[in-house]
Amino acid sequence: MREVIAGVRDKLGPSPRSFGLSEWLGLRAWAPWWVWLADDPLKEVYKRQRLLMREGHVVWGHIVQANELLFESGNGDCPAAALYSPDPALDGQLELLREIAHGLFDLKHTQPSDPELSVFARTLTDELERLMKVRVPPKLTSGYEVYYTTIMVPRKHVPERKLALPFFPLLIAPQATEATMILPWRFWTTELVDQWLMVPWEA
């Protein structure tokens, strides 16, 4: 998968990137009403999406937990908990991200005595609590730098408007924002799109 993420980066192009008005309006995701009404931390994603598209770096993201509505095609955008790493060593190690994601999800409905783990257990159990860019304890990541965060899944940004696989390209800009966003699928490689359309998600 290292070659796939490299191909996505090539297709998106180096930063800073520019987008014309009509192009940007096609790329931009619009926040659901509840993000603003509830003063949800996810509003940062919408405020920073242009910055992320212009300056963001592409990394692999992997789902930890997602709203079940996202597994079927539909119109409503929903949040999800995800992992990512800025470490290029993980470009080709999606299996490790998957193992870390499963390890965190297994904390759901538990009460660990370890205070670092209890944060994730509480958040995953509650499902409405948002964590933005929290480092996963190195004891769960084989020492790699991995972050847990909350993202939105704009259906327009993924093929078939649903989560068909647990991984996808994410944009990060850690020097400017804690927010991350799914890279719109028009910038994905053909190989990745084909895999998304053909391979069922095996949790």
ABEGO torsion letter per residue (X at the ends): XAAAAAAAAAAAEBOBBBBBAAAAAAABBBBBAAAAAAGBAAAAAAAAAAAAAAABBBBBBBBABBBAAAABBBABBBBBBBBBBABAAAAABAAAAAAAAAAAAAABGBBBABAAAAAAAAAAAAGABBBBGBBBBAAAAGGBBBBBBBBBBBAAABBGGBBABABBBBBBBAAABABBBBBBAAABBAAAAAAAAABBBBX
